[in-house]
Amino acid sequence: MKEKLSPFLILLAAILWGTTGTTQAFAPETAHPIAIGATRLAVGGIFLVLVVLIIGKFEFTNWPIKTTILASLSMALYQPLFFTAVSITGVAIGTVVAIGSAPILSGLIEWLYLKVRPSKIWWYSTFLSILGCLMLFSNKESVLVDPMGIIMALGAGLSFACYTLISRTLVENHSSLSVVAVVFTLSAIWLSPFLFVFDMSWIMSIEGVGVSLQLGIVATGIAYLLFAKGLVNVSSSTAVTLALAEPLTAALLGVFLLGEYLNITSWLGIFLLMLGIGILIWSSKNSRSEQGLGKMGNIETF
């Protein structure tokens, strides 16, 4: 049962991530995007540590310190790289390049370093999802292709792909809750200097508190805990492709909550995104029913 639910846990995590943009729309105007990113990691890390202490399931035996540091650095780097890319080259291009490149980079990393070759189904579903993502953002704004912004966005995509791949090795030997609690606490420490660089007075307002709690607890703490639990039974390349449900959720929330307009091309992009994700989930369910889930070193079901 847990194996069948794993893709849906990752999908649910991506949906929670998709609420980030809508939530930030309600943040005070003085809140800098990078400061919001640092705050969400800090709140998320504290929340996860409290949950671990309350439940009492912290496992520190034989903990891989180097791997944990790499995972936390990957997550910490993602925040400033992504927000910088968006500020330089725009929301549409920055988001598409960062989120769209992550599945491809993840698949290539698995292929080159883990010798796990993604299946044709994965390539088809990833292509459909990325194409859908491109079409979804086609009407957002005028296209501004800034080389530095593209590099930053690719760096963000690589950071997320690395975080996913490294975290998967951690959750194989330790509880998902312990992994995300440690990783996000360290990530928050790496980004803590930003809390002193930018104006943080906004966090004391009612809107600031609400935004910080929603982003930190729901869109970070709970979301990445679900993501980590799903990674136990899902390859990293598949998980990153399923995470493309994030822009899908953000677009739909923008339409229904913020009154944004989507043209026919964008709605077709939403359809392709849902089709690509649906194919991947269907493929994973079929592969498990036929041969079960393999170990990380020989996964060929995705």
Backbone as CSV, one residue per row, in Angstrom:
resi,resn,N_x,N_y,N_z,CA_x,CA_y,CA_z,C_x,C_y,C_z
1,MET,0.836,-1.209,0.000,0.000,0.000,0.000,0.872,1.261,0.000
2,LYS,1.938,1.279,0.831,2.809,2.442,0.899,3.468,2.715,-0.444
3,GLU,3.843,1.631,-1.154,4.500,1.801,-2.445,3.546,2.446,-3.453
4,LYS,2.276,2.049,-3.412,1.293,2.607,-4.341,0.997,4.066,-4.031
5,LEU,1.093,4.439,-2.751,0.779,5.810,-2.351,1.938,6.777,-2.581
6,SER,3.157,6.255,-2.741,4.339,7.107,-2.838,4.257,8.180,-3.918
7,PRO,3.855,7.842,-5.171,3.749,8.902,-6.187,2.741,9.977,-5.807
8,PHE,1.675,9.576,-5.119,0.649,10.545,-4.726,1.137,11.439,-3.587
9,LEU,2.025,10.920,-2.730,2.612,11.745,-1.677,3.459,12.849,-2.301
10,ILE,4.226,12.495,-3.323,5.052,13.482,-4.016,4.174,14.485,-4.753
11,LEU,3.099,13.989,-5.353,2.160,14.862,-6.048,1.521,15.850,-5.074
12,LEU,1.149,15.365,-3.898,0.553,16.229,-2.875,1.562,17.275,-2.403
13,ALA,2.826,16.862,-2.274,3.874,17.802,-1.884,3.999,18.921,-2.917
14,ALA,3.977,18.548,-4.202,4.079,19.538,-5.272,2.890,20.500,-5.258
15,ILE,1.712,19.970,-4.941,0.520,20.821,-4.855,0.680,21.841,-3.736
16,LEU,1.226,21.400,-2.606,1.470,22.330,-1.495,2.522,23.373,-1.878
17,TRP,3.566,22.957,-2.616,4.554,23.926,-3.106,3.893,24.950,-4.017
18,GLY,2.894,24.511,-4.771,2.221,25.396,-5.713,1.454,26.526,-5.053
19,THR,1.241,26.427,-3.745,0.546,27.504,-3.024,1.487,28.653,-2.663
20,THR,2.782,28.462,-2.893,3.775,29.457,-2.488,3.550,30.812,-3.155
21,GLY,3.374,30.792,-4.488,3.192,32.040,-5.215,1.962,32.806,-4.770
22,THR,0.851,32.091,-4.587,-0.384,32.732,-4.142,-0.214,33.307,-2.747
23,THR,0.465,32.570,-1.878,0.688,33.044,-0.512,1.549,34.304,-0.509
24,GLN,2.597,34.317,-1.347,3.480,35.484,-1.406,2.745,36.725,-1.905
25,ALA,1.669,36.507,-2.676,0.890,37.640,-3.168,0.218,38.388,-2.021
26,PHE,0.045,37.704,-0.891,-0.589,38.322,0.272,0.440,38.841,1.281
27,ALA,1.724,38.680,0.948,2.775,39.155,1.855,2.886,40.675,1.787
28,PRO,3.366,41.322,2.853,3.568,42.780,2.835,4.504,43.181,1.700
29,GLU,4.308,44.367,1.142,5.094,44.822,-0.002,6.579,44.945,0.323
30,THR,6.901,45.152,1.588,8.315,45.331,1.968,9.068,44.009,2.086
31,ALA,8.364,42.889,1.944,9.005,41.574,2.083,9.751,41.215,0.803
32,HIS,11.070,41.122,0.886,11.884,40.743,-0.265,11.743,39.239,-0.515
33,PRO,11.645,38.802,-1.789,11.474,37.369,-2.101,12.532,36.469,-1.460
34,ILE,13.798,36.912,-1.467,14.852,36.084,-0.865,14.676,36.011,0.649
35,ALA,14.242,37.124,1.263,13.970,37.117,2.699,12.823,36.173,3.029
36,ILE,11.828,36.127,2.143,10.708,35.197,2.338,11.208,33.758,2.231
37,GLY,12.105,33.515,1.261,12.659,32.168,1.107,13.446,31.730,2.327
38,ALA,14.249,32.639,2.880,15.020,32.323,4.086,14.095,32.093,5.274
39,THR,13.032,32.887,5.354,12.076,32.751,6.456,11.341,31.425,6.401
40,ARG,10.926,31.017,5.206,10.184,29.758,5.089,11.047,28.568,5.493
41,LEU,12.345,28.611,5.177,13.231,27.522,5.594,13.434,27.526,7.106
42,ALA,13.549,28.722,7.676,13.738,28.822,9.123,12.506,28.302,9.864
43,VAL,11.336,28.768,9.462,10.092,28.327,10.105,9.875,26.832,9.868
44,GLY,10.135,26.380,8.643,9.972,24.956,8.335,10.904,24.084,9.145
45,GLY,12.161,24.519,9.273,13.131,23.753,10.053,12.748,23.667,11.512
46,ILE,12.331,24.794,12.095,11.913,24.800,13.502,10.701,23.906,13.708
47,PHE,9.742,23.995,12.785,8.525,23.167,12.875,8.868,21.681,12.858
48,LEU,9.749,21.278,11.952,10.107,19.867,11.828,10.873,19.371,13.054
49,VAL,11.752,20.208,13.591,12.494,19.827,14.795,11.538,19.639,15.969
50,LEU,10.553,20.532,16.104,9.559,20.414,17.179,8.758,19.123,17.043
51,VAL,8.393,18.785,15.804,7.647,17.542,15.574,8.482,16.335,15.977
52,VAL,9.773,16.367,15.615,10.677,15.268,15.974,10.790,15.143,17.489
53,LEU,10.939,16.265,18.177,11.075,16.242,19.636,9.797,15.749,20.311
54,ILE,8.643,16.153,19.768,7.364,15.735,20.349,7.135,14.244,20.148
55,ILE,7.398,13.782,18.935,7.194,12.356,18.631,8.291,11.502,19.243
56,GLY,9.484,12.073,19.344,10.598,11.339,19.930,11.173,10.275,19.033
57,LYS,11.223,10.550,17.713,11.732,9.562,16.772,12.997,10.036,16.070
58,PHE,13.799,10.797,16.770,15.024,11.282,16.157,16.065,10.174,16.140
59,GLU,16.594,9.876,14.957,17.587,8.821,14.788,18.910,9.441,14.343
60,PHE,19.903,9.371,15.193,21.190,9.978,14.876,22.307,8.940,14.760
61,THR,21.935,7.673,14.855,22.924,6.602,14.783,23.443,6.460,13.354
62,ASN,24.764,6.444,13.205,25.418,6.274,11.902,24.918,7.301,10.885
63,TRP,24.735,8.528,11.329,24.203,9.560,10.438,25.295,10.035,9.472
64,PRO,25.018,10.033,8.150,26.014,10.465,7.158,26.123,11.991,7.108
65,ILE,27.138,12.523,7.740,27.272,13.974,7.874,27.519,14.659,6.523
66,LYS,28.446,14.116,5.720,28.749,14.738,4.433,27.530,14.771,3.513
67,THR,26.802,13.671,3.469,25.607,13.600,2.622,24.562,14.603,3.080
68,THR,24.390,14.726,4.387,23.415,15.667,4.944,23.785,17.105,4.604
69,ILE,25.071,17.422,4.709,25.536,18.777,4.391,25.281,19.089,2.914
70,LEU,25.547,18.112,2.039,25.307,18.310,0.610,23.830,18.550,0.320
71,ALA,22.965,17.780,0.981,21.525,17.946,0.782,21.062,19.320,1.254
72,SER,21.553,19.743,2.410,21.141,21.040,2.957,21.671,22.198,2.108
73,LEU,22.890,22.068,1.606,23.444,23.107,0.736,22.672,23.195,-0.577
74,SER,22.263,22.044,-1.100,21.481,22.024,-2.341,20.163,22.763,-2.163
75,MET,19.486,22.505,-1.047,18.222,23.182,-0.791,18.429,24.662,-0.511
76,ALA,19.488,24.997,0.226,19.764,26.395,0.538,20.108,27.172,-0.728
77,LEU,20.874,26.573,-1.631,21.258,27.247,-2.868,20.067,27.470,-3.788
78,TYR,19.114,26.558,-3.745,17.952,26.658,-4.637,17.212,27.978,-4.439
79,GLN,17.054,28.402,-3.181,16.253,29.595,-2.875,16.807,30.860,-3.545
80,PRO,18.036,31.288,-3.252,18.546,32.521,-3.881,18.721,32.394,-5.387
81,LEU,19.118,31.198,-5.885,19.286,31.015,-7.322,17.963,31.201,-8.057
82,PHE,16.906,30.591,-7.520,15.599,30.685,-8.173,15.065,32.112,-8.140
83,PHE,15.092,32.729,-6.972,14.541,34.073,-6.849,15.350,35.091,-7.646
84,THR,16.670,34.893,-7.723,17.510,35.785,-8.528,17.197,35.618,-10.006
85,ALA,17.020,34.359,-10.444,16.682,34.093,-11.839,15.365,34.755,-12.223
86,VAL,14.387,34.641,-11.340,13.076,35.236,-11.600,13.174,36.763,-11.682
87,SER,13.980,37.359,-10.808,14.110,38.819,-10.798,14.848,39.324,-12.033
88,ILE,15.758,38.508,-12.588,16.555,38.938,-13.741,15.829,38.709,-15.063
89,THR,15.293,37.512,-15.230,14.725,37.150,-16.533,13.214,37.012,-16.532
90,GLY,12.569,37.288,-15.395,11.115,37.248,-15.345,10.573,35.954,-14.769
91,VAL,9.328,36.009,-14.290,8.703,34.848,-13.661,8.545,33.693,-14.637
92,ALA,8.069,34.004,-15.856,7.773,32.950,-16.822,9.025,32.157,-17.203
93,ILE,10.025,32.847,-17.745,11.237,32.167,-18.200,11.983,31.547,-17.024
94,GLY,12.107,32.288,-15.923,12.822,31.771,-14.759,12.204,30.501,-14.217
95,THR,10.885,30.480,-14.118,10.186,29.303,-13.587,10.289,28.122,-14.534
96,VAL,10.057,28.367,-15.823,10.095,27.285,-16.807,11.474,26.647,-16.865
97,VAL,12.532,27.474,-16.910,13.893,26.933,-17.007,14.281,26.192,-15.730
98,ALA,13.965,26.761,-14.567,14.344,26.134,-13.288,13.583,24.830,-13.061
99,ILE,12.265,24.901,-13.130,11.445,23.719,-12.855,11.492,22.731,-14.011
100,GLY,11.568,23.251,-15.242,11.603,22.369,-16.394,12.919,21.630,-16.564
101,SER,14.026,22.261,-16.156,15.339,21.612,-16.317,15.590,20.559,-15.233
102,ALA,14.944,20.697,-14.088,15.205,19.785,-12.965,14.972,18.308,-13.310
103,PRO,13.839,17.938,-13.957,13.646,16.513,-14.287,14.711,15.973,-15.234
104,ILE,15.078,16.768,-16.248,16.085,16.315,-17.205,17.439,16.150,-16.523
105,LEU,17.816,17.130,-15.719,19.089,17.055,-14.998,19.105,15.882,-14.026
106,SER,17.978,15.646,-13.362,17.883,14.518,-12.430,18.037,13.189,-13.160
107,GLY,17.367,13.076,-14.320,17.485,11.845,-15.106,18.905,11.613,-15.594
108,LEU,19.581,12.687,-16.020,20.964,12.572,-16.496,21.920,12.196,-15.360
109,ILE,21.696,12.776,-14.183,22.548,12.449,-13.030,22.396,10.980,-12.662
110,GLU,21.158,10.500,-12.623,20.920,9.074,-12.328,21.602,8.195,-13.365
111,TRP,21.508,8.606,-14.617,22.067,7.830,-15.719,23.594,7.782,-15.637
112,LEU,24.230,8.935,-15.410,25.685,9.019,-15.428,26.347,8.456,-14.169
113,TYR,25.760,8.750,-13.015,26.417,8.399,-11.750,25.865,7.124,-11.106
114,LEU,24.577,6.871,-11.289,23.985,5.671,-10.682,23.784,4.549,-11.695
115,LYS,24.081,4.862,-12.974,23.933,3.878,-14.057,22.489,3.368,-14.152
116,VAL,21.547,4.261,-13.832,20.127,3.917,-13.927,19.552,4.666,-15.122
117,ARG,19.268,3.947,-16.166,18.788,4.576,-17.393,17.279,4.750,-17.341
118,PRO,16.778,6.000,-17.421,15.329,6.232,-17.394,14.638,5.530,-18.554
119,SER,13.430,5.055,-18.321,12.689,4.338,-19.358,12.088,5.311,-20.361
120,LYS,11.578,4.755,-21.455,10.948,5.584,-22.485,9.712,6.296,-21.931
121,ILE,8.977,5.598,-21.060,7.777,6.207,-20.472,8.143,7.476,-19.707
122,TRP,9.249,7.415,-18.978,9.686,8.594,-18.219,10.016,9.750,-19.156
123,TRP,10.722,9.455,-20.247,11.076,10.505,-21.200,9.824,11.100,-21.836
124,TYR,8.857,10.248,-22.220,7.621,10.739,-22.834,6.851,11.635,-21.876
125,SER,6.675,11.160,-20.656,5.889,11.919,-19.683,6.598,13.220,-19.296
126,THR,7.934,13.171,-19.192,8.693,14.374,-18.863,8.608,15.400,-19.991
127,PHE,8.704,14.925,-21.230,8.591,15.824,-22.389,7.226,16.500,-22.419
128,LEU,6.165,15.716,-22.219,4.815,16.274,-22.211,4.648,17.301,-21.093
129,SER,5.186,16.988,-19.908,5.045,17.879,-18.758,5.791,19.192,-18.963
130,ILE,7.028,19.101,-19.485,7.809,20.320,-19.717,7.190,21.158,-20.828
131,LEU,6.711,20.505,-21.896,6.026,21.228,-22.974,4.784,21.929,-22.426
132,GLY,4.053,21.218,-21.566,2.881,21.819,-20.943,3.253,23.014,-20.087
133,CYS,4.374,22.908,-19.382,4.855,24.005,-18.541,5.206,25.224,-19.397
134,LEU,5.861,25.001,-20.538,6.206,26.086,-21.452,4.956,26.786,-21.972
135,MET,3.960,26.001,-22.363,2.719,26.567,-22.896,1.928,27.277,-21.798
136,LEU,2.006,26.758,-20.594,1.272,27.359,-19.482,1.744,28.776,-19.202
137,PHE,3.052,28.993,-19.286,3.616,30.303,-18.960,3.781,31.200,-20.183
138,SER,3.285,30.739,-21.337,3.501,31.494,-22.575,2.819,32.857,-22.576
139,ASN,1.756,33.036,-21.783,1.024,34.307,-21.810,1.288,35.173,-20.590
140,LYS,2.248,34.769,-19.758,2.455,35.481,-18.500,3.053,36.873,-18.694
141,GLU,3.996,36.998,-19.609,4.683,38.278,-19.773,5.503,38.245,-21.043
142,SER,6.052,39.374,-21.431,6.941,39.397,-22.581,8.214,38.632,-22.265
143,VAL,8.727,37.947,-23.269,9.881,37.086,-23.056,11.163,37.911,-22.956
144,LEU,11.909,37.699,-21.882,13.182,38.379,-21.677,14.224,37.308,-21.358
145,VAL,14.976,36.930,-22.392,15.967,35.873,-22.232,17.307,36.499,-21.860
146,ASP,17.571,36.592,-20.575,18.823,37.132,-20.075,19.762,35.962,-19.767
147,PRO,20.952,35.937,-20.380,21.882,34.816,-20.176,22.174,34.530,-18.702
148,MET,22.422,35.581,-17.911,22.716,35.376,-16.495,21.506,34.800,-15.763
149,GLY,20.315,35.264,-16.134,19.103,34.734,-15.527,18.897,33.265,-15.863
150,ILE,19.215,32.890,-17.108,19.092,31.489,-17.525,20.067,30.613,-16.742
151,ILE,21.299,31.112,-16.567,22.306,30.359,-15.809,21.843,30.150,-14.368
152,MET,21.303,31.213,-13.763,20.791,31.115,-12.398,19.645,30.109,-12.312
153,ALA,18.749,30.140,-13.300,17.611,29.222,-13.316,18.071,27.775,-13.474
154,LEU,19.063,27.561,-14.344,19.617,26.213,-14.506,20.283,25.748,-13.212
155,GLY,20.944,26.696,-12.531,21.552,26.365,-11.243,20.498,25.957,-10.225
156,ALA,19.352,26.647,-10.244,18.258,26.296,-9.343,17.716,24.901,-9.666
157,GLY,17.567,24.620,-10.959,17.093,23.291,-11.366,18.055,22.195,-10.952
158,LEU,19.367,22.465,-11.113,20.381,21.497,-10.715,20.388,21.305,-9.200
159,SER,20.193,22.393,-8.458,20.166,22.308,-6.993,19.024,21.421,-6.519
160,PHE,17.835,21.603,-7.116,16.678,20.798,-6.718,16.870,19.336,-7.108
161,ALA,17.451,19.103,-8.288,17.710,17.730,-8.725,18.698,17.052,-7.780
162,CYS,19.749,17.769,-7.386,20.742,17.212,-6.464,20.129,16.952,-5.090
163,TYR,19.318,17.897,-4.625,18.652,17.702,-3.324,17.811,16.430,-3.345
164,THR,17.054,16.238,-4.412,16.184,15.064,-4.516,16.994,13.776,-4.530
165,LEU,18.049,13.756,-5.325,18.878,12.557,-5.449,19.570,12.226,-4.127
166,ILE,20.136,13.246,-3.468,20.854,13.027,-2.212,19.887,12.636,-1.098
167,SER,18.731,13.302,-1.059,17.745,12.996,-0.014,17.251,11.564,-0.125
168,ARG,17.187,11.065,-1.348,16.714,9.697,-1.524,17.657,8.686,-0.874
169,THR,18.951,8.984,-0.916,19.907,8.092,-0.257,19.767,8.172,1.262
170,LEU,19.378,9.350,1.765,19.215,9.520,3.209,17.976,8.787,3.728
171,VAL,16.841,8.906,3.009,15.593,8.306,3.498,15.600,6.789,3.366
172,GLU,16.587,6.235,2.653,16.679,4.779,2.561,17.130,4.160,3.882
173,ASN,17.892,4.923,4.671,18.461,4.375,5.904,17.993,5.086,7.171
174,HIS,17.260,6.195,7.020,16.789,6.949,8.179,15.344,7.373,7.962
175,SER,14.654,7.683,9.045,13.249,8.081,8.929,13.136,9.390,8.159
176,SER,12.064,9.498,7.371,11.861,10.689,6.553,11.774,11.946,7.415
177,LEU,11.127,11.831,8.568,10.962,12.974,9.455,12.303,13.467,9.971
178,SER,13.162,12.551,10.386,14.484,12.934,10.875,15.312,13.589,9.779
179,VAL,15.214,13.050,8.562,15.994,13.576,7.440,15.611,15.011,7.127
180,VAL,14.308,15.274,6.950,13.896,16.633,6.591,14.135,17.615,7.742
181,ALA,14.003,17.140,8.971,14.243,18.026,10.124,15.692,18.485,10.157
182,VAL,16.619,17.559,9.971,18.046,17.894,10.001,18.436,18.739,8.791
183,VAL,18.012,18.299,7.600,18.395,18.996,6.362,17.879,20.424,6.345
184,PHE,16.620,20.626,6.742,16.055,21.968,6.649,16.542,22.885,7.764
185,THR,16.884,22.299,8.884,17.486,23.117,9.934,18.843,23.640,9.474
186,LEU,19.643,22.781,8.860,20.938,23.210,8.326,20.759,24.210,7.185
187,SER,19.782,23.965,6.310,19.524,24.881,5.198,19.171,26.270,5.717
188,ALA,18.364,26.297,6.781,17.989,27.582,7.386,19.211,28.302,7.952
189,ILE,20.136,27.531,8.519,21.362,28.128,9.062,22.199,28.740,7.940
190,TRP,22.308,28.020,6.807,23.088,28.539,5.675,22.502,29.853,5.161
191,LEU,21.168,29.980,5.180,20.524,31.176,4.645,20.264,32.247,5.703
192,SER,20.589,31.959,6.953,20.298,32.911,8.036,20.901,34.305,7.826
193,PRO,22.073,34.456,7.167,22.600,35.814,6.951,21.635,36.731,6.198
194,PHE,20.795,36.126,5.308,19.846,36.946,4.551,18.827,37.612,5.475
195,LEU,18.582,37.018,6.629,17.619,37.586,7.570,18.136,38.906,8.156
196,PHE,19.458,39.118,8.057,20.047,40.351,8.581,20.370,41.351,7.474
197,VAL,20.322,40.869,6.225,20.620,41.736,5.084,19.387,42.543,4.669
198,PHE,18.223,41.879,4.673,16.999,42.519,4.218,16.145,43.012,5.392
199,ASP,15.251,43.942,5.081,14.328,44.472,6.079,13.342,43.377,6.476
200,MET,13.318,43.035,7.774,12.460,41.956,8.260,11.312,42.468,9.136
201,SER,11.078,43.777,9.119,10.009,44.332,9.953,8.632,43.823,9.549
202,TRP,8.499,43.413,8.272,7.214,42.929,7.766,6.726,41.676,8.492
203,ILE,7.675,40.916,9.057,7.305,39.643,9.671,6.513,39.834,10.964
204,MET,6.513,41.052,11.513,5.789,41.318,12.749,4.329,41.690,12.502
205,SER,3.948,41.915,11.250,2.559,42.244,10.928,1.716,40.983,10.886
206,ILE,0.404,41.142,10.907,-0.504,39.986,10.851,-0.309,39.224,9.546
207,GLU,-0.207,39.978,8.446,0.016,39.323,7.151,1.357,38.595,7.134
208,GLY,2.373,39.228,7.703,3.693,38.620,7.730,3.728,37.322,8.508
209,VAL,3.064,37.314,9.661,3.001,36.100,10.475,2.251,34.998,9.739
210,GLY,1.120,35.355,9.134,0.317,34.366,8.407,1.063,33.765,7.241
211,VAL,1.727,34.636,6.457,2.487,34.166,5.299,3.649,33.278,5.741
212,SER,4.357,33.691,6.782,5.509,32.923,7.271,5.097,31.536,7.757
213,LEU,3.990,31.461,8.489,3.524,30.178,9.017,3.036,29.262,7.901
214,GLN,2.305,29.830,6.939,1.791,28.998,5.847,2.938,28.470,4.988
215,LEU,3.872,29.366,4.633,5.000,28.949,3.808,5.922,27.998,4.561
216,GLY,6.180,28.294,5.837,7.112,27.473,6.599,6.550,26.125,7.002
217,ILE,5.323,26.117,7.526,4.750,24.859,8.030,4.145,24.019,6.921
218,VAL,3.278,24.639,6.113,2.536,23.875,5.101,3.360,23.644,3.838
219,ALA,3.840,24.754,3.226,4.513,24.649,1.927,5.962,24.187,2.028
220,THR,6.505,24.118,3.236,7.884,23.639,3.405,7.939,22.411,4.309
221,GLY,7.582,22.568,5.591,7.692,21.458,6.529,6.878,20.236,6.124
222,ILE,5.572,20.405,6.002,4.693,19.282,5.650,4.964,18.808,4.230
223,ALA,5.135,19.761,3.291,5.335,19.395,1.891,6.593,18.555,1.688
224,TYR,7.716,18.993,2.266,8.959,18.245,2.062,8.991,16.945,2.870
225,LEU,8.202,16.869,3.938,8.077,15.600,4.653,7.354,14.587,3.778
226,LEU,6.275,15.018,3.130,5.563,14.144,2.191,6.470,13.738,1.033
227,PHE,7.239,14.705,0.537,8.158,14.439,-0.574,9.198,13.397,-0.178
228,ALA,9.744,13.533,1.032,10.758,12.593,1.516,10.168,11.192,1.688
229,LYS,8.952,11.106,2.195,8.301,9.804,2.368,8.050,9.151,1.015
230,GLY,7.684,9.953,0.028,7.470,9.408,-1.306,8.747,8.941,-1.955
231,LEU,9.873,9.610,-1.643,11.162,9.255,-2.238,11.636,7.862,-1.840
232,VAL,11.109,7.349,-0.732,11.526,6.019,-0.274,11.239,4.969,-1.345
233,ASN,10.142,5.144,-2.084,9.718,4.134,-3.062,9.638,4.654,-4.492
234,VAL,10.197,5.842,-4.742,10.130,6.430,-6.079,11.519,6.926,-6.471
235,SER,11.913,6.715,-7.717,13.222,7.190,-8.169,13.252,8.706,-8.169
236,SER,14.431,9.271,-8.031,14.559,10.725,-7.950,14.118,11.407,-9.246
237,SER,14.422,10.804,-10.388,14.030,11.411,-11.665,12.511,11.461,-11.799
238,THR,11.840,10.404,-11.380,10.381,10.378,-11.428,9.794,11.390,-10.458
239,ALA,10.396,11.494,-9.273,9.899,12.434,-8.262,9.981,13.869,-8.764
240,VAL,11.078,14.222,-9.431,11.243,15.589,-9.914,10.254,15.899,-11.035
241,THR,9.953,14.912,-11.868,8.946,15.120,-12.911,7.562,15.314,-12.297
242,LEU,7.237,14.500,-11.296,5.949,14.661,-10.617,5.844,16.029,-9.947
243,ALA,6.987,16.591,-9.563,6.999,17.900,-8.907,6.569,19.018,-9.847
244,LEU,6.445,18.727,-11.156,5.960,19.724,-12.099,4.494,20.062,-11.867
245,ALA,3.864,19.344,-10.947,2.498,19.710,-10.548,2.500,21.037,-9.802
246,GLU,3.679,21.490,-9.371,3.779,22.769,-8.660,3.318,23.954,-9.515
247,PRO,3.879,24.153,-10.736,3.398,25.283,-11.547,1.946,25.116,-11.975
248,LEU,1.518,23.869,-12.142,0.120,23.607,-12.484,-0.799,24.120,-11.385
249,THR,-0.466,23.791,-10.143,-1.250,24.254,-8.993,-1.216,25.767,-8.879
250,ALA,-0.028,26.336,-9.053,0.120,27.792,-8.945,-0.740,28.508,-9.979
251,ALA,-0.779,27.975,-11.204,-1.569,28.607,-12.260,-3.058,28.544,-11.956
252,LEU,-3.533,27.388,-11.483,-4.947,27.239,-11.179,-5.372,28.113,-9.998
253,LEU,-4.499,28.214,-9.000,-4.801,29.084,-7.866,-4.835,30.548,-8.300
254,GLY,-3.940,30.882,-9.226,-3.925,32.244,-9.743,-5.222,32.595,-10.441
255,VAL,-5.801,31.637,-11.157,-7.064,31.856,-11.866,-8.230,31.981,-10.895
256,PHE,-8.321,31.033,-9.962,-9.506,30.958,-9.110,-9.447,31.845,-7.864
257,LEU,-8.224,32.193,-7.408,-8.113,33.008,-6.201,-7.646,34.436,-6.474
258,LEU,-6.787,34.603,-7.484,-6.234,35.933,-7.756,-6.832,36.581,-8.998
259,GLY,-7.738,35.880,-9.661,-8.405,36.461,-10.825,-7.538,36.588,-12.056
260,GLU,-6.484,35.767,-12.179,-5.621,35.830,-13.349,-6.304,35.186,-14.553
261,TYR,-5.847,35.576,-15.747,-6.452,35.081,-16.990,-5.494,34.135,-17.707
262,LEU,-6.022,33.029,-18.199,-5.235,32.085,-18.981,-5.858,31.963,-20.370
263,ASN,-5.021,32.021,-21.401,-5.544,31.857,-22.757,-5.644,30.380,-23.124
264,ILE,-6.063,30.115,-24.333,-6.274,28.724,-24.769,-4.964,27.937,-24.742
265,THR,-3.869,28.593,-25.125,-2.559,27.925,-25.117,-2.187,27.464,-23.710
266,SER,-2.439,28.313,-22.732,-2.120,27.961,-21.352,-2.989,26.810,-20.844
267,TRP,-4.264,26.833,-21.203,-5.143,25.731,-20.796,-4.730,24.417,-21.456
268,LEU,-4.253,24.496,-22.701,-3.727,23.304,-23.365,-2.468,22.834,-22.654
269,GLY,-1.655,23.796,-22.174,-0.466,23.442,-21.404,-0.829,22.722,-20.120
270,ILE,-1.889,23.169,-19.454,-2.365,22.499,-18.236,-2.768,21.062,-18.550
271,PHE,-3.446,20.885,-19.690,-3.861,19.527,-20.089,-2.645,18.620,-20.310
272,LEU,-1.619,19.142,-21.006,-0.417,18.343,-21.272,0.332,18.026,-19.974
273,LEU,0.376,18.987,-19.062,1.004,18.752,-17.760,0.302,17.625,-17.012
274,MET,-1.017,17.695,-16.972,-1.792,16.659,-16.284,-1.642,15.309,-16.978
275,LEU,-1.571,15.336,-18.311,-1.398,14.096,-19.068,-0.046,13.464,-18.768
276,GLY,1.020,14.278,-18.781,2.354,13.758,-18.507,2.461,13.173,-17.105
277,ILE,1.927,13.889,-16.118,1.958,13.407,-14.734,1.105,12.154,-14.583
278,GLY,-0.052,12.147,-15.239,-0.937,10.979,-15.164,-0.286,9.729,-15.748
279,ILE,0.401,9.897,-16.879,1.095,8.766,-17.508,2.157,8.209,-16.565
280,LEU,2.878,9.089,-15.896,3.945,8.658,-14.993,3.386,7.883,-13.804
281,ILE,2.287,8.373,-13.224,1.667,7.668,-12.100,1.117,6.323,-12.552
282,TRP,0.456,6.305,-13.711,-0.085,5.048,-14.253,1.027,4.044,-14.509
283,SER,2.145,4.533,-15.056,3.281,3.661,-15.340,3.863,3.077,-14.057
284,SER,3.988,3.906,-13.014,4.565,3.436,-11.758,3.666,2.399,-11.091
285,LYS,2.356,2.587,-11.171,1.423,1.627,-10.577,1.487,0.294,-11.312
286,ASN,1.535,0.357,-12.652,1.602,-0.873,-13.439,2.898,-1.630,-13.209
287,SER,4.019,-0.898,-13.149,5.311,-1.545,-12.979,5.394,-2.248,-11.634
288,ARG,4.800,-1.654,-10.595,4.842,-2.275,-9.273,3.956,-3.515,-9.216
289,SER,2.827,-3.457,-9.874,1.926,-4.600,-9.838,2.505,-5.795,-10.578
290,GLU,3.410,-5.507,-11.545,3.993,-6.588,-12.332,5.269,-7.156,-11.704
291,GLN,6.120,-6.268,-11.187,7.411,-6.770,-10.710,7.866,-6.185,-9.382
292,GLY,7.064,-5.319,-8.772,7.443,-4.753,-7.485,8.487,-3.678,-7.646
293,LEU,8.853,-3.090,-6.578,9.824,-1.996,-6.582,11.228,-2.532,-6.371
294,GLY,12.149,-2.136,-7.268,13.532,-2.568,-7.137,14.297,-1.676,-6.199
295,LYS,15.509,-2.079,-5.920,16.393,-1.247,-5.075,16.865,-0.041,-5.904
296,MET,17.390,0.926,-5.228,17.794,2.154,-5.901,18.848,1.887,-6.974
297,GLY,19.704,0.953,-6.719,20.777,0.702,-7.661,20.335,0.047,-8.943
298,ASN,19.123,-0.574,-8.966,18.694,-1.236,-10.177,17.267,-0.897,-10.557
299,ILE,16.801,0.284,-10.203,15.450,0.697,-10.586,15.408,0.941,-12.077
300,GLU,14.495,0.280,-12.772,14.324,0.500,-14.190,12.839,0.604,-14.495
301,THR,12.026,0.793,-13.471,10.580,0.815,-13.663,10.074,2.164,-14.103
302,PHE,10.909,3.191,-14.030,10.454,4.515,-14.407,11.187,4.988,-15.644
